[in-house]
Amino acid sequence: MPERPELGECLESFFRWHAVERGHSPRTVDAYRDDLQRLLGDSPDWDALDSRRLRQRLAQERRDGLSPATLARHASALRSLAKFLLSREWLASDPTSAISTPKRPKRLVKVLDAPRIEASLAPSTGESNHQPETPQARSSRLRSRCLIELFYGSGLRLSEVWGLEWRSLDLSGRSVRVRGKGNKERIVPLTDPAVTALHLWFADPIRQQAALALEPLDRHALWPGTKGKRLSRRQIENITGTALEAASQGGPTHPHALRHSFATHLLDQGADLVSVKELLGHSSLAATQVYTHVSIERLRQAHAKGHPLGARLDKKKGPAGSTGPS
């Protein structure tokens, strides 16, 4: 095995590899950094990667009450690091080979009902007490509409919407080119309302004025912010959440809930799983199949609510000891 650097230097190489070669977002890289710092300490040495010590550390986290999902994420971060170090010949053997991954509980994703999404898209003028809507208020409302149209109408991720540039859009062809996880590119259709909203957003004087101040790196950004930069992910998240909260109280308000709703509503209407997978940019069907469970559960709830025997059947699964047909 060749002479190896200090583990801290190797960790920085690992983070750069995720950012540059794997194309992961800064948020993903920061998550790896935080998880590994928690597991290995602030100034780790190579002894921190001892297999026995790693198992003890994860066992302590389990006793501390960390959720199975968090434990599984920590184990995954360690495996990814070990694989990287082995590929550089900085480790002779895999210290994570004996680490078991906790089983994650199956939880259905949270989905918004179509009426609530439609309410958040309602073309309200924002006028009250006979006072006309200000240009700034109109611009903000239009921006919110564009964001929701992209999250729900095209099923984009927060990072994908944040990174959009005008040259990514083909409004005449009603499509958008996005770069998703793993730096993979895909073409996604735009809805007619999204195309209309984006045309209006492009012509919006407030947006145009803000775009003039953008630095060269962000010159073509869809969402100009302040100080010459595009809006941050957190700002986009907050803008979308505010629009959803205003439409109706209760329920999820994160942009990802709109992506979940996009996929679930497509399956509700009979779209095939492979097509939904491609639209979402998933690398495998396994990630998309969670939405089939959501769609089936929604059908079950509709049956329980609407069928004369549904409520009783929902409460009484069957005779005691019966497991149903195999």
Salt bridges, closest charged atoms under 4 A:
GLU12 OE2 - ARG33 NH1 2.87
ASP35 OD2 - ARG73 NE 2.71
ASP35 OD1 - HIS74 NE2 3.26
GLU61 OE2 - ARG38 NE 3.26
GLU61 OE1 - HIS74 ND1 2.80
ASP113 OD1 - ARG298 NH1 3.96
GLU133 OE1 - ARG141 NH2 2.95
GLU149 OE2 - ARG145 NH2 3.63
GLU160 OE2 - ARG157 NH1 2.58
GLU160 OE2 - ARG186 NH1 2.79
GLU165 OE1 - ARG167 NE 2.60
GLU165 OE2 - ARG230 NH2 3.24
GLU185 OE2 - ARG177 NE 3.55
GLU185 OE2 - ARG179 NH2 2.88
ASP192 OD1 - ARG174 NE 2.60
ASP204 OD1 - ARG138 NH1 3.21
GLU215 OE1 - LYS229 NZ 3.41
ASP218 OD1 - ARG230 NE 2.96
GLU237 OE1 - ARG27 NH2 3.96
GLU237 OE1 - ARG234 NE 3.86
GLU237 OE2 - HIS254 NE2 3.24
ASP268 OD2 - ARG298 NE 2.89
GLU278 OE2 - LYS277 NZ 2.82
GLU297 OE2 - ARG300 NH2 2.77
ASP314 OD1 - ARG300 NH1 2.12
ASP314 OD1 - LYS317 NZ 3.93
